[in-house]
Amino acid sequence: MGTVTIGVSIAVPEPHGSLLQERRAGFGDAAAHGIPSHVTLLPPTEVDTADLPAVDAHLRAVAAAGRPFPMRLSGTGTFRPLSPVVYMRVVQGAEDCSWLQQRVRDASGPVPRELQFPYHPHVTVAHGIDEAAMDRAFAELAGFEAEWPCTGFALHEQGADGVWRKLREYPFGGSVVPPQAGHMDRGTIASR
């Protein structure tokens, strides 16, 4: 049957996702249009097509055990000089992302995966472009902030054209979003 390249991620919702994707393209990152803005839970991983039903069942179980949590991006960071990446920092929800990615990659599941670097949740906004453009991305997005209630994650497949396409969404088992996941303005919870 062959193999496919899959990834699991938390989408950055609109309007923030498109804005960050457009900015990434504007910095000269040629891959930007094929990669929706996201926080990775499972990096690109090649699997046998025949294993996709087992992957689906595993991700359903991970999602069923998960609960909605608040996500917030604020400011930029970089992995340079180790890796040519500028990213948006996950300042709320990082522990939840770490918990999820550990379960997605669990050795007992169908996609056990060792990581090249320790897991660090982030949203890439520039990758593999020249240093001046990386510096520009770091500076221009330093004041960017976004927050939303994370209610699940998705499985994507990378096409032969390099574009990532969503195969399925996995909503969390808990339906109640904690109050702190609502819109916050300078530490106060706004009514929803």
C-alpha positions as CSV (number, residue, x, y, z in Angstrom):
1,M,0.0,0.0,0.0
2,G,2.9,2.4,0.5
3,T,3.7,5.1,3.0
4,V,2.4,8.5,3.9
5,T,4.0,11.4,5.9
6,I,1.8,12.5,8.7
7,G,1.9,15.1,11.5
8,V,-0.3,15.9,14.5
9,S,-0.8,19.5,15.6
10,I,-2.9,22.1,17.3
11,A,-4.1,24.7,14.8
12,V,-3.7,28.4,15.4
13,P,-7.3,29.6,14.8
14,E,-8.4,32.5,12.6
15,P,-7.7,35.3,12.2
16,H,-4.3,34.6,13.9
17,G,-3.4,31.5,11.8
18,S,-3.7,33.2,8.4
19,L,-2.0,36.3,9.6
20,L,1.0,34.4,10.9
21,Q,1.1,32.3,7.7
22,E,1.0,35.5,5.5
23,R,3.7,37.1,7.6
24,R,5.8,33.9,7.3
25,A,5.5,34.1,3.5
26,G,6.3,37.8,3.6
27,F,9.6,37.0,5.3
28,G,10.5,34.9,2.3
29,D,9.8,31.4,3.7
30,A,8.8,29.4,0.6
31,A,7.2,26.7,2.6
32,A,4.7,29.1,4.3
33,H,1.8,28.5,2.0
34,G,1.9,24.8,2.4
35,I,2.0,24.8,6.2
36,P,-0.9,26.2,8.2
37,S,0.1,28.0,11.5
38,H,0.3,25.4,14.2
39,V,1.9,23.9,17.4
40,T,3.4,20.5,16.6
41,L,2.5,17.5,18.6
42,L,4.0,14.9,16.2
43,P,6.6,16.2,13.7
44,P,6.6,14.8,10.1
45,T,6.6,11.0,10.5
46,E,6.5,8.4,7.7
47,V,4.0,5.6,8.4
48,D,2.6,2.7,6.4
49,T,-0.8,3.5,4.9
50,A,-2.1,0.3,6.4
51,D,-1.3,1.7,9.9
52,L,-3.5,4.7,9.5
53,P,-6.5,3.1,11.2
54,A,-4.4,2.3,14.2
55,V,-3.1,5.8,14.3
56,D,-6.6,7.1,14.1
57,A,-7.7,4.9,17.0
58,H,-4.7,6.0,19.1
59,L,-5.4,9.7,18.5
60,R,-9.0,9.2,19.4
61,A,-7.9,7.7,22.7
62,V,-5.4,10.5,23.4
63,A,-8.1,13.1,22.6
64,A,-10.7,11.4,24.8
65,A,-8.3,11.7,27.7
66,G,-7.6,15.3,27.0
67,R,-9.4,18.4,28.3
68,P,-9.7,21.9,26.8
69,F,-7.1,24.3,28.0
70,P,-6.1,28.0,27.4
71,M,-3.5,28.7,24.8
72,R,-1.6,32.0,24.5
73,L,1.2,33.1,22.2
74,S,3.2,36.1,23.1
75,G,6.5,37.4,21.6
76,T,9.1,35.7,19.6
77,G,12.0,33.3,20.2
78,T,14.6,31.5,18.1
79,F,16.4,28.2,18.0
80,R,19.4,29.8,16.2
81,P,22.2,28.9,16.0
82,L,21.1,25.2,16.5
83,S,18.3,25.4,14.0
84,P,17.4,28.3,11.6
85,V,13.9,29.0,13.2
86,V,12.1,32.0,14.5
87,Y,8.9,31.2,16.4
88,M,6.1,32.6,18.4
89,R,6.4,31.7,22.1
90,V,3.7,29.5,23.8
91,V,3.4,31.3,27.1
92,Q,0.2,29.5,28.3
93,G,-0.7,25.9,27.4
94,A,2.9,24.7,27.0
95,E,2.5,22.0,29.7
96,D,-0.7,20.8,28.2
97,C,1.0,20.6,24.8
98,S,3.9,18.6,26.3
99,W,1.4,16.2,28.0
100,L,-0.3,15.7,24.6
101,Q,2.8,15.1,22.5
102,Q,4.1,12.6,25.0
103,R,0.9,10.6,24.6
104,V,0.8,10.9,20.9
105,R,4.4,9.6,20.6
106,D,4.1,7.0,23.4
107,A,6.2,3.9,22.8
108,S,3.1,1.7,23.2
109,G,1.3,3.5,20.4
110,P,1.5,3.2,16.6
111,V,3.8,6.3,16.2
112,P,6.6,6.0,18.7
113,R,9.0,8.8,17.7
114,E,12.2,10.0,19.2
115,L,12.8,13.8,18.8
116,Q,15.9,15.4,17.4
117,F,15.7,18.1,20.1
118,P,13.8,18.3,23.4
119,Y,10.1,19.2,22.9
120,H,9.5,22.9,23.0
121,P,6.0,24.0,21.9
122,H,6.0,26.9,19.5
123,V,4.6,28.3,16.3
124,T,7.2,28.7,13.5
125,V,7.1,32.0,11.7
126,A,10.4,31.7,9.8
127,H,12.5,28.7,8.9
128,G,15.6,28.3,6.8
129,I,15.6,31.8,5.3
130,D,18.5,34.3,5.3
131,E,19.7,35.8,8.6
132,A,18.4,39.3,7.8
133,A,14.9,38.0,7.2
134,M,15.1,35.9,10.3
135,D,16.1,39.0,12.3
136,R,13.2,40.9,10.7
137,A,10.7,38.2,11.7
138,F,12.0,38.2,15.2
139,A,11.7,41.9,15.6
140,E,8.5,42.6,13.7
141,L,6.5,39.9,15.5
142,A,7.9,40.5,19.0
143,G,4.7,42.3,20.1
144,F,2.3,39.8,18.6
145,E,-0.1,38.1,20.9
146,A,-3.0,35.6,20.5
147,E,-5.1,33.5,22.8
148,W,-7.8,31.0,22.4
149,P,-9.3,27.9,24.1
150,C,-7.7,24.8,22.7
151,T,-10.4,22.2,22.3
152,G,-8.5,19.5,20.3
153,F,-5.9,18.7,17.7
154,A,-5.7,17.4,14.1
155,L,-4.0,14.8,12.0
156,H,-2.4,16.1,8.8
157,E,-0.9,14.4,5.7
158,Q,1.9,16.0,3.6
159,G,1.1,15.7,-0.1
160,A,3.6,15.1,-2.9
161,D,3.4,18.9,-3.5
162,G,4.7,19.6,0.1
163,V,1.3,21.0,1.2
164,W,-0.1,19.7,4.6
165,R,-3.7,18.8,4.5
166,K,-6.0,18.0,7.4
167,L,-7.2,14.4,7.5
168,R,-9.2,14.5,10.7
169,E,-9.9,16.6,13.8
170,Y,-9.8,15.1,17.3
171,P,-11.9,17.1,19.9
172,F,-11.0,16.6,23.5
173,G,-13.2,14.3,25.6
174,G,-14.0,17.0,28.1
175,S,-16.5,19.6,26.8
176,V,-16.0,22.2,29.4
177,V,-13.4,24.9,28.7
178,P,-11.9,26.1,32.0
179,P,-12.8,29.7,32.8
180,Q,-9.3,30.9,32.4
181,A,-9.5,29.8,28.7
182,G,-11.9,32.6,28.0
183,H,-10.7,36.0,26.7
184,M,-8.4,37.6,29.3
185,D,-7.6,41.3,29.4
186,R,-4.8,42.2,31.7
187,G,-5.5,39.4,34.1
188,T,-9.3,39.8,34.2
189,I,-11.7,37.3,32.7
190,A,-14.1,38.9,30.3
191,S,-17.6,37.6,30.1
192,R,-18.3,35.3,27.1
